[in-house]
Amino acid sequence: MIQRIQSLWLLISAALAAVYVNFPVFKGMLMNSEVVTIRIREHLTLFALSVIAGIISFVAIFLFKNRKQQKALIILNTLLCTGIFATQYFIVEERKVEISIAQGDWQLIALIPLFMVILLLFSYQNIRADEKLLSSADRMR
C-alpha cells in the first residue's frame, strides 16, 4: 500500500514516461498527401533521455528513507524533463523542415514532459512537508 502521496506522484511520472515513448508527438502531411508521424523512439537521444527520466522517477520511490537523495533525484529529473521538452521541440521542427511537411499538428502526448515536471514538483513539495512534520515532532520530544 502506498502511504506517502509523493510515491504516487513519482509512480505516475514514471508511467507517463513509458507512455511518452510509445505514441507520436507530431503528425503531419507531406506535399503528396502522405501522413507522417514523428515518434520519440525514432530519435535515440530523446528516447534515452525519456527512459532515464522514467527510471529516475521509479527509483526515487524507493529512496523514501533518504529524503535528501530523493529530493536531489527529483530536482535532477525536473531539469531532465524540461530539457526533454525543449529538445523535442527542436527535433520536431528540424524534422519538419528536413522532410518538408506541408502542415501538421502537435499531439497531446507532446505535453507529457510538462505534466511530469508538475508531478515531480508535487512530490518534492510533499517530501518537504514530511520533513517539516518530522522536525516539528522532534521539537515536541
Sequence and secondary structure as in RCSB ss.txt:
>XXXX:A:sequence
MIQRIQSLWLLISAALAAVYVNFPVFKGMLMNSEVVTIRIREHLTLFALSVIAGIISFVAIFLFKNRKQQKALII
LNTLLCTGIFATQYFIVEERKVEISIAQGDWQLIALIPLFMVILLLFSYQNIRADEKLLSSADRMR
>XXXX:A:secstr
   SHHHHHHHHHHHHHHHHTTSEEEEEEETTS EEEEEGGGSHHHHHHHHHHHHHHHHHHTTTT HHHHHHHHH
HHHHHHHHHHHHHHHHHHHHHHHTTEEEEEE GGGGHHHHHHHHHHHHHHHHHHHHHHHHHHHHH 
